[in-house]
Amino acid sequence: MNRPSAYHRGLWIGLAIIASFICIALLSMMPWMSDPTTIRVAERMRAPSFEHWLGTDQIGRDLLGLTMRGTIASLLVAIGAVTIGVGIGVPMGIVASARENWFSQVIMRANDFIFAFPALVTAILLHDTVGSGIQNAILAIGIFNIPVFARVTFNRSQSIWTLDFIKASRLTGRKDLSIAMLHVLPLILGTIIVQATIQLGLGILAEAGLSYIGLGVTPPMPSWGRMLNEAQTLIGIAPRLVLVPGFAIVLAVLGFTLLGDALSEWIDPRKGRG
Amino acid sequence: MALLDITDLSLTLDSRRLIDGLNLILEPGKIVGLVGASGSGKSLTARSIIGLPPRGAEITGTIMLDGLSLLSLGDKKLGQIRGRDIGIVFQDSAAAFDPLMTIGDHVAEPLRWHLGLDRKTARIEAQRALNRAEFPNDIDAFSRYPHEISGGQRQRAMIAAAITLSPKLLLADEPTTALDVTTEAAILNLLRKLAREDGMAILLVSHDLPAIATIADHIALIETGKIIESVGIQDITPHRSPRLAGLFASIELQDSRAEIKSGEVALRGHSLSFSYRDKRAVENVSFVLHRGECLGIVGQSGSGKSTLARIIAGLSKPCAGRIEAIKLPCPVQMVFQDPSGSLNPRWTLGQSIAEPLHREQLAPATRTQRIVQALQEVGLDASFAGRYPHEVSGGQAQRAAIARAIIIKPDIVVLDEPVSALDISVRSQILDLLDGLRRYHGLAMVFITHDLGVARRVADHLLVMKDGKVIEQGPTAKVLAEPKHAYTRSLVAASPSLNHKVFTPRASEG
């Protein structure tokens, strides 16, 4: 296909960034890598050197190793939350869009209700039952994702249900469920993938936010958000402690956003070309 | 001197030549109809004139508007010319309006943008333009939003917006395609008035030849990006313009309907009613459909004919009344208006055609055989089974939709405007096909249409609907020859394809 290069570039840059982060996450788990969570108080606040490329933090952990290992928490939370959102939100959206009745109203209003709670509030509410930790972050962001996917699915499939080939399909004796699986879902798959990519980026940002205020990933598991929290009093002395995890967050979010935008233009060329 | 002079215009997109050396001249006060099938390049030509070709298109040639070369102008200059010197009317008035702006503000916008008028003066001028476009006086355009008025009124508002600045050229791209016959006739009259009284030149782009023929001074037939015939409306003769004359002849409707057979009753509707949100869409409608008969249901948009079609097909349950049918071996099948919407874009034609077979446990070989057989019956060869809807023409897609409807050999097929979205040349073929299938299979058909010409050609019996009620019914020839109800008479009078005087005598002069 002959497409303009502007979003081709976005697609490849986004993919490259995401692939690098996945490689970094895998690399940080390799057995020959030294454990970045090891505390060596004697070596604290070292400037970058050959041994510690980005130096060490206030309790002597290797900053590069911590940041690399932090990728795992970010990706796990983002992927887990999107799985929850897609797994529950998409079926809800399709069911609600199939027919106009009280049931679909209930589903969509319930989603509006959940949508009113930011992930942060959900995380605080869940804190008592689930406790802080990676599962709390996944659940809180995941719950926030449900109405996002439910709405996208609802809006896209609502117009498809009214198309004539759906009526023709009904006349052949098919029921709602099989029409949803055969006709509707394949046609909205692209939109869901785009939304998933965007939500992955937002999930990384939300994980950093929750961990920053202590509602997300708990020690000793490294997380970019908590690294920021721990370094905030040292910003004047060693700015690298803030800049490195901060840069990692920005880059990861940028990667998913670029990919999401490029994919959505691919699927709906009207957005990109006049 | 010509107002618009297009010389040797070519447009290439993705290394495909979509407009190929096109020449066209338009004089002040004249209406030129640019007629062609979809994909012939007629809309691209219109878009090239207003400087909005698809991105990445390469254009050569010249387009002169009143001595100004449009193709060499920059975006800013073109922006000034659009709206001021060239007024534009689109097909889809619903999509052309911003839903959050009142109708009046839409009409006033070009005044404020191009002339920098203040709000009050602009409103006065806008109201004047609305009056010229015969927008109903009793509607306050400045408090109404686009969704609150009818399609015909929106189209008038769009014309008003296009003529506020008294442009020299009005470009109308399928301005009446989405409208029903009476509204269509009114809009066409309005356009003719603008050309005659204001000396506006109008380029009318359409696939609807009868509509164009009623008002155009000159018709240009475009095919694969080339003008193949360009003649004055008086000169359309088989000798001077064989293709156009041929197209007119194919609209000519032969009154060759066989006598109505008093066969077995296939379906009987007893005082059917249907309400939607307190609005009566169908009210107390009764009818009888015999085996092998074609029942035509005619009426304007909003008359309830499509709702009735859905009830007959069993897609909607009537609120009152009942449908009595002979024991049908399989459900009623349906063919829809828009072939592109009636086929799943991700499915091959073969998959779509075979969908009704899903309840029969068939061996793959038998299934393929049934698909090929259905394709052959609608005049498509087996290779079409593997193609996707976007790879075939509208007519071919409609044939596939018909194949899907007949593959399980139903007794009754409901057709909801099956040819309205098709080009005239294809229309006739599809009608022939349906006629053949009806005779061959003894199929009973319910044929919904707003086009009396089409109804006359296919229907044995006619049901005329208005505001959900049947106001007249009887044998087609009788209803059309001696309409009893005033409304039916107005429909007959407004139907361009029935009104032979519009073009027939001219076509046969030579």
Chai-1 contact restraints between the chains, C-beta under 6 A:
chainA,res_idxA,chainB,res_idxB,connection_type,confidence,min_distance_angstrom,max_distance_angstrom,comment,restraint_id
A,N2,B,D14,contact,1.0,0.0,6.0,A-B,restraint_1
A,L163,B,G341,contact,1.0,0.0,6.0,A-B,restraint_2
A,D164,B,F336,contact,1.0,0.0,6.0,A-B,restraint_3
A,D164,B,G341,contact,1.0,0.0,6.0,A-B,restraint_4
A,D164,B,S342,contact,1.0,0.0,6.0,A-B,restraint_5
A,F165,B,S342,contact,1.0,0.0,6.0,A-B,restraint_6
A,F165,B,L343,contact,1.0,0.0,6.0,A-B,restraint_7
A,F165,B,N344,contact,1.0,0.0,6.0,A-B,restraint_8
A,K167,B,L315,contact,1.0,0.0,6.0,A-B,restraint_9
A,L171,B,P331,contact,1.0,0.0,6.0,A-B,restraint_10
A,L171,B,Q333,contact,1.0,0.0,6.0,A-B,restraint_11
A,L171,B,M334,contact,1.0,0.0,6.0,A-B,restraint_12
A,T172,B,E355,contact,1.0,0.0,6.0,A-B,restraint_13
A,T172,B,P356,contact,1.0,0.0,6.0,A-B,restraint_14
A,G173,B,R359,contact,1.0,0.0,6.0,A-B,restraint_15
A,H183,B,N344,contact,1.0,0.0,6.0,A-B,restraint_16
A,P186,B,R346,contact,1.0,0.0,6.0,A-B,restraint_17
A,R273,B,R55,contact,1.0,0.0,6.0,A-B,restraint_18
A,G274,B,R55,contact,1.0,0.0,6.0,A-B,restraint_19
